[in-house]
Amino acid sequence: MENSQHLYGNKFFWINKRIFDIILSLLLLPLLFIIGIIILVLNLFFNPGRLFYAQKRMGKNCEIFFVIKFRTMSDVKEITRKYDEPIETHRIRPFGTFLRRMRIDELPQILNVLKGDMSLIGPRPDYYLHAYEYLKNVEGYRERHTIRPGITGLSQIRLGYVETLEATSQKSSIDNYYIQNPGYVIELKIIVSTILIILKGLGK
């Protein structure tokens, strides 16, 4: 309820945010095309297989959507790790590690932004089956889905990729703070911090 009041009370901000998302994503489309061609060629030598992969994630209002990313891991039929288990780092290819550190693997998500599933900035969307468990085990987790998930966000730049229930609880607290305190200054800080992470190669 509190999150909803903040959303409606700052309607002008959220409208401007959506306009910014669309304009910047359109400007990034040529870059996505160029980088996609380069990765497609390099994959022949360093990461054979599909260029993209789509995964079921939990989005706004806890609804399902499919996130689009450049593939960085070896293919599997389905994810078998549980919601509180670490990521299968053995599946990440060396070339994929580079893409993840530079956040290049996230670039195709501008297609999700244009479709309306995501925003450039917002809570990181979790794998749907894991997110379903977090809904039952993490306080405040449902509330972080009152807005579109983001390619980057406040919890991403502060915590990075998290795995445990305790870390997910901390992530939810940070995301809900962002939702309840919208503004252009915090958006700018997140953008600058994300750029610095990319330049330093600290992505995951």
C-alpha positions in Angstrom: 0.0 0.0 0.0 2.8 2.4 0.9 4.6 1.7 -2.3 1.5 2.3 -4.3 1.0 5.7 -2.7 4.6 6.7 -3.6 4.0 5.5 -7.2 0.8 7.6 -7.7 2.2 10.5 -5.8 5.1 10.8 -8.2 3.3 10.0 -11.4 5.1 12.8 -13.3 8.5 11.3 -12.4 7.5 7.8 -13.5 6.1 9.0 -16.8 9.4 10.9 -17.5 11.3 7.8 -16.5 9.4 5.7 -19.0 10.0 8.2 -21.8 13.7 8.3 -20.9 13.8 4.5 -21.0 12.3 4.4 -24.5 14.5 7.1 -26.0 17.8 5.8 -24.6 16.9 2.2 -25.6 16.2 3.3 -29.2 19.6 5.1 -29.3 21.3 1.9 -28.0 19.7 -0.3 -30.7 22.5 0.2 -33.3 25.1 -0.6 -30.6 23.2 -3.8 -29.8 23.2 -4.8 -33.4 27.0 -4.1 -33.9 28.0 -5.8 -30.7 25.7 -8.7 -31.5 27.5 -9.3 -34.8 30.9 -9.2 -33.1 29.9 -11.7 -30.4 28.2 -13.9 -33.0 31.6 -14.2 -34.8 33.6 -14.6 -31.6 31.3 -17.3 -30.3 32.3 -19.5 -33.2 35.7 -19.7 -31.5 35.2 -19.1 -27.8 31.6 -19.9 -26.9 29.9 -22.2 -29.5 26.1 -22.1 -29.4 23.2 -19.7 -29.4 23.9 -15.9 -29.4 21.0 -15.1 -27.1 19.1 -16.9 -24.3 15.8 -16.1 -22.8 14.9 -17.0 -19.2 11.7 -16.8 -17.3 11.8 -14.0 -14.7 9.4 -12.4 -12.3 8.5 -8.8 -13.3 6.1 -6.1 -12.3 3.2 -7.2 -10.1 5.0 -10.6 -9.9 4.0 -11.5 -13.4 6.2 -13.7 -15.7 8.2 -12.4 -18.5 11.2 -13.6 -20.5 14.5 -11.7 -20.1 16.8 -11.6 -23.1 20.6 -11.7 -22.7 23.7 -12.6 -24.6 24.5 -16.2 -23.6 27.5 -16.5 -21.3 27.1 -20.1 -20.0 26.9 -23.6 -21.5 23.4 -24.6 -22.4 21.3 -26.8 -20.1 17.7 -28.0 -20.5 16.6 -26.4 -17.2 18.1 -24.8 -14.1 18.4 -27.4 -11.3 20.0 -25.4 -8.5 17.7 -24.3 -5.7 16.9 -20.7 -4.8 19.3 -20.7 -1.9 22.2 -22.4 -3.8 25.1 -20.6 -5.5 25.2 -20.0 -9.2 26.8 -22.7 -11.3 30.1 -20.9 -12.0 31.5 -24.0 -13.8 29.0 -23.4 -16.6 30.3 -19.9 -17.3 32.6 -19.8 -20.3 35.8 -17.7 -20.2 34.5 -15.5 -22.9 31.2 -15.3 -21.0 33.1 -14.2 -17.9 34.4 -11.2 -19.9 30.9 -10.3 -21.1 29.5 -10.5 -17.6 32.3 -8.4 -16.1 31.7 -5.7 -18.6 27.9 -6.0 -18.3 27.8 -6.6 -22.1 25.6 -9.6 -21.6 22.9 -7.3 -20.2 22.6 -5.1 -23.4 19.9 -7.2 -25.2 17.6 -6.3 -22.3 16.9 -3.0 -24.0 14.5 -5.0 -26.1 12.7 -5.9 -22.8 12.7 -2.2 -22.0 11.1 -1.3 -25.3 8.6 -4.0 -24.9 7.6 -2.6 -21.5 8.7 -5.6 -19.4 11.6 -3.7 -17.9 13.1 -0.3 -17.1 16.7 0.8 -17.5 16.8 1.3 -13.7 14.9 -0.8 -11.2 15.0 -4.0 -9.0 16.9 -6.9 -10.6 14.5 -9.5 -11.9 15.0 -13.0 -10.4 14.6 -16.4 -12.0 10.8 -17.0 -11.7 11.0 -20.3 -9.8 13.5 -18.9 -7.3 11.5 -15.7 -7.0 8.4 -17.7 -6.2 10.2 -19.1 -3.2 11.5 -15.7 -2.1 7.9 -14.5 -2.0 7.2 -17.1 0.7 10.5 -16.7 2.6 11.6 -13.0 2.3 9.8 -10.1 3.9 9.2 -7.2 1.6 10.1 -9.2 -1.5 6.6 -8.9 -3.1 6.7 -5.1 -2.6 9.8 -4.8 -4.8 7.7 -5.9 -7.7 5.4 -2.9 -7.7 7.5 -1.3 -10.5 9.2 -2.6 -13.6 12.5 -4.5 -12.9 15.7 -2.9 -14.2 18.8 -3.7 -16.1 20.7 -1.9 -13.3 19.5 -0.6 -10.0 20.3 0.5 -6.5 20.7 -3.0 -5.0 22.7 -4.1 -8.0 25.4 -1.4 -7.6 25.5 -1.9 -3.8 25.4 -5.7 -3.5 26.0 -7.1 -6.9 24.7 -10.6 -7.5 23.2 -12.2 -4.3 22.3 -15.8 -3.5 21.3 -16.4 0.1 17.9 -15.6 1.7 19.6 -13.1 4.0 21.2 -11.3 1.1 17.9 -11.4 -0.8 16.2 -9.8 2.2 18.9 -7.0 2.2 18.4 -6.6 -1.6 14.6 -6.3 -1.1 15.1 -3.6 1.6 17.3 -1.6 -0.7 15.0 -2.0 -3.7 12.0 -0.9 -1.6 13.9 2.2 -0.4 14.5 3.1 -4.1 10.8 2.6 -4.9 9.7 4.7 -1.9 12.2 7.5 -2.7 12.0 8.2 -6.4 13.9 11.1 -7.9 16.3 12.3 -10.6 19.3 12.5 -8.3 19.2 8.9 -7.3 18.7 7.9 -10.9 21.8 9.8 -11.9 23.8 8.3 -9.1 22.8 4.8 -10.2 23.7 5.5 -13.8 27.2 7.0 -12.8 27.9 4.0 -10.5 26.9 1.5 -13.2 29.2 3.2 -15.7 32.1 3.0 -13.2 31.4 -0.7 -12.6 31.5 -1.3 -16.3 34.8 0.6 -16.7 36.4 -1.3 -13.9 35.1 -4.6 -15.1 33.4 -5.4 -11.8 30.1 -6.8 -13.2 28.9 -10.4 -12.4 
